[in-house]
Amino acid sequence: MPALRTVPAPDVPEFSGWRASAACSGLPPAVVFARRVADAEPALRACARCPVLRQCEESVAPATSWFDGVSAGRLWRNGRPVAVEGRR
C-alpha cells in the first residue's frame, strides 16, 4: 500500500480552533470518514498522538449523530463504536 500523503487543512473557519490542532487535520477525508478498519487505520494511528481527543468527541458526538468514521480514537459506524482488535 502506498504511503498516504497529508494535505494542509484549508484556511476556513471549520479548521480553526481545536480542529487545527487535531492530529488528523491533514489526512484525506476518505481516511477520516472511512467505514472499514483497514481504510481508517491512518486516522486511528493519528488519534494515538492527538492532543484534542476530548474536544473531538464532544464536537462530533458520534453516538448521537449516527457518525461514520474516526472520532476520539475510535472507529464509528452508524453512531456505534466498531470493535478494532488491539484497541479500546
Rosetta blueprint (number, residue, H / E / L):
1 M L
2 P L
3 A L
4 L L
5 R L
6 T L
7 V L
8 P L
9 A L
10 P L
11 D L
12 V L
13 P H
14 E H
15 F H
16 S L
17 G L
18 W H
19 R H
20 A H
21 S H
22 A L
23 A L
24 C L
25 S L
26 G L
27 L L
28 P L
29 P H
30 A H
31 V H
32 V H
33 F L
34 A L
35 R L
36 R L
37 V H
38 A H
39 D H
40 A H
41 E H
42 P H
43 A H
44 L H
45 R H
46 A H
47 C H
48 A L
49 R L
50 C L
51 P L
52 V L
53 L H
54 R H
55 Q H
56 C H
57 E H
58 E H
59 S H
60 V H
61 A L
62 P H
63 A H
64 T H
65 S H
66 W L
67 F L
68 D L
69 G E
70 V E
71 S E
72 A L
73 G L
74 R E
75 L E
76 W E
77 R E
78 N L
79 G L
80 R E
81 P E
82 V L
83 A L
84 V L
85 E L
86 G L
87 R L
88 R L
